[in-house]
Amino acid sequence: MATTDLSSYDPDSVPSAGGMKFGIVVSDWNNEITWNLLEGALNILEKYGASSEDIFIEHVPGSFELPLGAKLLYEKKKVDSVICLGCVIQGETPHFTYVCQGVTAGISDLNLKYGIPFIFGLLTTDTLQQAKDRAGGKHGNKGDEAALTAIKMADMAGRLK
């Protein structure tokens, strides 16, 4: 919601990330936005105890490449969760819709195929300003939210195994 700061959360509800391994796949397209998302995610992971040696970052050219990048990273590093960070801004053609649908389906499929959390950290905005507002601006940082989700879901998956 436009009135909600995405980075607001109850810190007591977040389990320790110590001992967990995380992958982050970040799109370099719209890197003014995506690298801010990456910074937010890294800050949260480290704040909750993830070691920098247990965080693996890979860059992909664009958001459409996030699902394959996430798959390859998981298969190589066997992480507990993969955070997918990207940004697609509406343009004048249907390209926006196709990219968003492809990334959404791809990340959803990875969750079900591998049984670990692949986190959807894709901004889908109408304008560059809306993206900035959600990448460290007035609505917080969606990268924070993605990392919090990764920690909570990796914890849940570990407890239920």
N, C-alpha and C positions, 0 to 999 in steps of 0.2 A: 504494500500500500504506500502511496505517496506520503502519508502522514507518519509512517513508521520508520524509525532509525534501525536499519537492518543489523547494526552492530550491538543493539541492546539485548542483553541476555542475563540470566541468573548464573553468576560464576560458580556457585555451589552445585549447580546441576551438571557441571562438566567433569567427567572422569579424568584421571591422569592419562596423559599420552606417553608417559615413560615406558620404554620397551616396545612401543609400537613402531612400525615402519610405514612411511607414507610416500606415495608418489604424487607429483604434481605435474600435470601437462598443461602448458600455457600457450595460447595462440599469440604469435607475434603480430598478427594483423590487429590494428587499433591498439598498438602497444602503449600508447599514452594512457589507456584505460587498463589493459590486461596486466601490465607490469605493476600497477597499483594494487590490483586484485592479488597478484602474487605476493607482494609485500605484506598485505593484510593477512593472507593465509599463513605465511611463514611466521609472522609475529604471534599469531594465535597458537600455532603448533608448538613453538618454543616456549611460550608462556605457560602452557600446560604440560611441559616436561618432555616433549619430543627432542631427541638429540639431533643435532645438525647432520651427524653421520647416518641417521636413519630417515633422512628426507632426500628424495631423489627427484630432481627437476629436469624435465625435458621440454624443449620448445618445438612447436610445430608451426608451419607457415600461416595457417588460418584456422578458424573455428571448425570448418568441415572436417579437418584432419584430427580433431580431438579424440574421437572414438578409437581410431587406429593407433594413435600415439599412446593412448591409455592402455590399450590391449598389449602393445609391444612392451611398454614399461612394466606392466604387471607380470608378463611372462618372463621377463629378464630378472626382475628384482624381487618378485613374490612378496609385495608389500601387503599391509593389512587394509589399505584403502587407497584409492586414486582420486585426486581432486582434479577436475577438468575445468579450466578457466579460459573464457573467451568472451568476445563482445561482437555482436552483430547489430548494426544500426540500419534502420529502415531506409531504403532508397526509393528510386522511382520505378524499379522493376520488381518482378516476383522473386528475384534471387534471394532476398531476405527470407521469404517463406520456405523456399527449398532448403536453404542452409539450416535454418532453425529446426525444421522437421527432421532432416537427416541427422543432425547432432543429437536431438532428443531421442530418436529411435535407436541410434547407435549406443548411446550411454545406457539407455534402459536395457537393451539387449545384453550389454556387458555385465550388468548387475545380475541378471538371471543366469547367464552362462557360467560365470566364475564364482558366484556366491559370495563375493566380497563387495563392499560398497564402492561404487564409482559415483562420485558426487558431481551433480549438475551445477556448475558455477558459471553458467553462460548468461551474460546480460543480453537481453533482446529489447532494445529501446527504439523509440521513434527518432530521437535526436542525440547528438553528441553530448549536449548538456545533461540530458537524463542519464547517460552513461557516467559522466563525471560525478554527478550527484550520488551515484551508487558505487563509486570506486574511490571512496575516501572523502566524498563531499557531504552535502547536508543530509543525505540519507544513509550515512555510514559507509561501510565497505563490504560488499557482497563476498569478497575473499575471506573476510572474518567468518561470515556465516557458513561458507563452504567448509572451512577448516573445522569449525565447531561441529558441523554435521558429520564430517569424516571421523572425528574423535569419538563422538557418541555412537555412531554406527559401527565403527571398528570394535569398540568396547562391547556393544551388544552382540556382535557376531562372535567375539571371543567367549563371552559368557554362555552363549547358547550352543557352543560346539560340544 
